[in-house]
């Protein structure tokens, strides 16, 4: 590996979830099809502003690198050895 360096931009994305929950009284003999109808009805009825963030759901999105803009200042450096990456923030 040469001593020359270049700057890359690392873009990280995460998928989070919002959810809404409520307790609804239904007949004891309700069918699974009727429960699915209820879910679909409530999904259509409930305003998105009533949803809250689910802090336990966190999935990686599309993460990648790309060339940094000319003259863009680095926020850290990375070195590579075998299968290990060392990141050092500036």
C-alpha positions as a Markdown table, in Angstrom:
| # | Residue | x | y | z |
|---|---|---|---|---|
| 1 | Unk | 0.0 | 0.0 | 0.0 |
| 2 | Unk | 1.4 | 3.4 | -1.0 |
| 3 | Unk | 1.6 | 6.4 | 1.3 |
| 4 | Unk | -0.9 | 8.4 | -0.9 |
| 5 | Unk | -4.4 | 8.9 | 0.4 |
| 6 | Unk | -7.7 | 10.1 | -0.9 |
| 7 | Unk | -11.0 | 11.1 | 0.7 |
| 8 | Unk | -14.2 | 9.1 | 0.4 |
| 9 | Unk | -17.6 | 9.9 | 1.8 |
| 10 | Unk | -19.2 | 7.1 | 3.8 |
| 11 | Unk | -23.0 | 7.2 | 3.7 |
| 12 | Unk | -24.8 | 5.2 | 6.4 |
| 13 | Unk | -28.6 | 4.7 | 6.4 |
| 14 | Unk | -30.8 | 3.0 | 8.9 |
| 15 | Unk | -34.4 | 1.9 | 8.7 |
| 16 | Unk | -36.5 | 2.6 | 11.8 |
| 17 | Unk | -40.1 | 1.9 | 12.4 |
| 18 | Unk | -43.1 | 3.8 | 13.8 |
| 19 | Unk | -46.0 | 2.0 | 15.3 |
| 20 | Unk | -49.4 | 2.6 | 16.7 |
| 21 | Unk | -51.1 | 0.4 | 19.2 |
| 22 | Unk | -54.6 | 0.3 | 20.8 |
| 23 | Unk | -56.8 | -2.2 | 22.6 |
| 24 | Unk | -60.2 | -3.0 | 21.0 |
| 25 | Unk | -63.0 | -5.1 | 22.4 |
| 26 | Unk | -64.3 | -7.6 | 19.9 |
| 27 | Unk | -66.8 | -10.5 | 20.0 |
| 28 | Unk | -65.3 | -13.7 | 21.6 |
| 29 | Unk | -66.1 | -15.7 | 18.4 |
| 30 | Unk | -64.4 | -13.3 | 16.0 |
| 31 | Unk | -62.7 | -15.0 | 13.1 |
| 32 | Unk | -59.1 | -14.5 | 11.9 |
| 33 | Unk | -60.5 | -13.0 | 8.7 |
| 34 | Unk | -62.5 | -10.5 | 10.7 |
| 35 | Unk | -59.5 | -9.6 | 12.7 |
| 36 | Unk | -57.5 | -9.0 | 9.5 |
| 37 | Unk | -60.4 | -6.8 | 8.3 |
| 38 | Unk | -60.2 | -4.8 | 11.6 |
| 39 | Unk | -56.4 | -4.3 | 11.2 |
| 40 | Unk | -56.9 | -3.1 | 7.6 |
| 41 | Unk | -59.7 | -0.7 | 8.7 |
| 42 | Unk | -57.7 | 0.7 | 11.6 |
| 43 | Unk | -54.6 | 1.1 | 9.4 |
| 44 | Unk | -56.8 | 3.2 | 7.0 |
| 45 | Unk | -58.4 | 5.2 | 9.8 |
| 46 | Unk | -55.5 | 6.1 | 12.1 |
| 47 | Unk | -53.6 | 9.3 | 11.4 |
| 48 | Unk | -49.9 | 9.0 | 10.9 |
| 49 | Unk | -49.4 | 11.6 | 13.6 |
| 50 | Unk | -50.6 | 9.1 | 16.2 |
| 51 | Unk | -47.7 | 6.7 | 15.5 |
| 52 | Unk | -44.7 | 6.7 | 17.9 |
| 53 | Unk | -41.1 | 5.6 | 17.2 |
| 54 | Unk | -40.2 | 2.0 | 18.0 |
| 55 | Unk | -36.8 | 2.4 | 19.6 |
| 56 | Unk | -36.0 | -1.3 | 19.4 |
| 57 | Unk | -36.3 | -1.6 | 15.6 |
| 58 | Unk | -33.1 | -0.7 | 13.8 |
| 59 | Unk | -32.1 | -2.2 | 10.5 |
| 60 | Unk | -29.2 | -1.2 | 8.2 |
| 61 | Unk | -30.3 | 0.5 | 5.1 |
| 62 | Unk | -28.2 | 1.0 | 1.9 |
| 63 | Unk | -24.7 | 1.9 | 3.2 |
| 64 | Unk | -21.9 | 2.7 | 0.8 |
| 65 | Unk | -18.9 | 4.9 | 0.0 |
| 66 | Unk | -18.4 | 7.4 | -2.8 |
| 67 | Unk | -15.8 | 9.9 | -3.8 |
| 68 | Unk | -15.6 | 13.0 | -1.6 |
| 69 | Unk | -15.9 | 16.4 | -3.2 |
| 70 | Unk | -12.6 | 18.0 | -4.2 |
| 71 | Unk | -11.2 | 19.9 | -1.2 |
| 72 | Unk | -13.7 | 18.4 | 1.2 |
| 73 | Unk | -12.1 | 18.1 | 4.7 |
| 74 | Unk | -11.8 | 14.6 | 6.2 |
| 75 | Unk | -13.3 | 13.9 | 9.7 |
| 76 | Unk | -11.0 | 11.0 | 10.3 |
| 77 | Unk | -8.7 | 8.4 | 8.8 |
| 78 | Unk | -8.8 | 4.7 | 8.2 |
| 79 | Unk | -6.1 | 2.1 | 8.0 |
| 80 | Unk | -6.5 | -1.5 | 6.8 |
| 81 | Unk | -4.6 | -4.5 | 8.0 |
| 82 | Unk | -5.6 | -8.1 | 7.0 |
| 83 | Unk | -9.4 | -8.2 | 7.8 |
| 84 | Unk | -9.4 | -5.3 | 10.2 |
| 85 | Unk | -10.2 | -1.7 | 9.7 |
| 86 | Unk | -9.0 | 1.0 | 12.2 |
| 87 | Unk | -10.9 | 4.3 | 12.2 |
| 88 | Unk | -9.4 | 7.3 | 13.9 |
| 89 | Unk | -11.5 | 10.4 | 14.2 |
| 90 | Unk | -9.8 | 13.8 | 13.9 |
